[in-house]
Amino acid sequence: MASYDVGIIGGGPGGYVAAIRAAQLGMRVALFERDRVGGVCLNWGCIPSKALLKNAEVVNLVRRAETWGIHAENVTFDLGSAVDRSRAVVEKIVAGVEGLLKDAGVEVIKGSAALVGPHAVSADGVRHETKNVVIASGTTSRNLPGLVPDGRVVLSSKDAVVVRNPPPRAIIIGAGPVGVEFGHLWASYGSQVTIIELLDTIVPLEDPDVSRVLRRSFEARGIACRTGTKVDSIQVSGDVARVSISANGKQEQLEAEAVLVAIGFVPQTQYLNLESANVQTQRGFIGIDERMRTNVPSVYAIGDVTGKLPLAHVASAQGVIAAEAIAGQKTAVLDYIQMPRATFSEPQVGSIGYTEKQAKEAGYTVKTGRFPLTALGRAVAVAETEGFIKVIADEPTGQVLGIHMVGHGVNDMLGEASMVSLLEATTVELGFAVHAHPTLPEALKEAALAVNGEAIHVAHRRAGQQAAREGVPTR
């Protein structure tokens, strides 16, 4: 019977990072994983979907080739080949993670794992003693009540990432990141896409100004966005689904060859035997403190299963903290509001920190600055001028409270946005920082300057006119 300093259940972006960091700190580590390391993110989510979205970007570039004086005829687009490429990308990255774990001396144990008290883990019936346990079991797709995806017509996100033929008609239930990304992907390959969202906006957790611009862009491409709409039922007959919806007291029936259910995720805790260690949960999520420790001193939890913020990079950050806490080191405290969030639709949506509404509700006196990409030299040069950057600041101190972006390639600026947040930078400091020209991040500098009416490359009147064209309220 093996004995370890740390036993980690789940090899996703939280679990494998925690394992490597714990091994770096000199601990003997076992990582329990029933499938391949990398979890949903590397195998079925973040990585393969972003590979597919790159293909969609190329498809759309080819469609616009005449913009750059390129004329092509009889061009075909093969989603199946894109899927093949995405699976090859997955294999390469997962193999890389497996190599990192091996080099770090982490023992990877295959099997379905569960607790056996606070100091032991059972994997497929074999008991392993471990001084500490880190639960990183993640989440699984949430289903509509009474409906289980069949993998053929009604799809989960895991099913959708290997769809080889774009459906003629696709209905996507849920307008969060997963929903809008697949909406963009399938529309790029010629599908007639309808997105249905119960709340009043698409990407409803983002700043409303950003949501409006993304919706306008989608609808200009023929992607129907049905917000404030409830799905009442789904009936599958042969290769067609009939989806009954209702909004404003009116009922309607839609048909499609594919229905993607993208309404969120539920924690995977039901098979962990948490009761054997008296680990407490709320709505299935495991409660943790700032050092990722549960109510049981020897049991920690990280990633989506904690219900904090279901993002791979958040899970990785939590994994590092858990490993360092177990090693007795001083640890940082994560601010879950000031975490970067990225949606890789086209245009992209990137954000960090408070929305305007959230900042006001938190008691701040808010000032905002906006810079349209139509006024950015780099954006004009590459013919990608849709969108804007918005900076939200605390008026008395000038501290940047939030950054919200919509446009082509904006998520590549989230690294700088994270540093602005971490260093508690002000709009004066961000506006003073010299940015290389011509680059996209110049728009971030200009948006910071705009908070105090000092943006150089757009007049305030022009900025207001641009906002009005975007359907964004001006203040």
BELVEN-V982599 format. One line per field, one symbol per residue. ss: DSSP state (@ for helix, = for strand, . for the rest). phi: phi as a letter, one per 40 degrees, with the letter a starting at -180 (. if undefined). psi: psi as a letter, one per 20 degrees, with the letter a starting at -180 (. if undefined). A space follows every 10 residues. Layout:
# BELVEN-V982599
ss: ???
phi: ???
psi: ???
This chain:
# BELVEN-V982599
ss: ..=======. ....@@@@@@ @@@@....== ===.....@@ @@@@.@@@@@ @@@@@@@@@@ @@@.@@@@.. ........@@ @@@@@@@@@@ @@@@@@@@@@ @@@@..==== ..===....= ===..===== =====...== =......... ...==.@@@@ ........== ===...@@@@ @@@@@@@@.. .=====.... .......@@@ @@@@@@@@@@ ...===...= =======..= =======..= ======.=== =...===... ...@@@@... ==..==.... ..=.....== =.@@@@.... .@@@@@@@@@ @@@@@@.... .......... ===....=== ===..@@@@@ @....===== ==@@@.@@@@ @.....==== ====....== =======..@ @@@@@@@@@@ @@...=@@@@ @@........ .@@@@@@@@@ .........@ @@@@@@@@@. .....
phi: .cbbcbbbch bcdccccdcc cccdcgccbb bcacbcchgc dccbbdcccc ccccdcccdc cccbdcdbgb bbbfcbbbcd cccdcccccd dccccccdcc ccccgcccbc icbacbgcba bbbfgccbca cbbbcbcgbb ccbcdgbbdc gbbcbccccc cbccbccdbb bbchbcdccc ccccccccch ccbbbbbccc bcfcccddcc dccccdcccc cgccbbcfbb ccabbbbgbb bbbcbaafgb babbbacabc cbbhbbccbc bcfcccbfcc bbfgcccbcc bgcccbdcbb aagdccgcac bdccdccccc cccccccgcc bcbcbcccbc bbbbcbccbb aagccdcccc ccgccbbbbb bccccbdccc cbgbbchabb bbbcccbgcc babbbaicgc cccccccccd cccfcccccc ccdcbcbcbc cdcccccccc dbgbcccacc cccccccccc gbcbb
psi: oqpqhpppop kahgghghgg ghhhjjqppp opphcqqiah ghhjdgghhh ghhgghgggh ghhjhhhjkp pqqkpqpohg hgggghhhgg gggghgghhg gghijpopop rpqqqmaikq ppolippppp hqpoolibrr ppqqpjpppi jggpqrhhgh ijpipppgpp ppopkagggh ghggghhhjj qoppppphri qrmiirphgg gggggggghh ijoponrkpp ohrpppocjp pooprqpkjp qqpqqqipop omjaqqqnih jilhhhjkpq rokiqpqrai jjpaiphjpr qrbhiijfom qghgggghgg ggghghijqp qrppoiglpq ppplaoqqpq rqaqrggggg hijqopqqqq oqihjpgggg hjlmjparpp ppqoghhjpp hqppqprpjh iiihghhghg ggjlqrhggh hhppqqpprg ihhgghhghh hkkjpgjpqh gghhgghhhi kpqq.
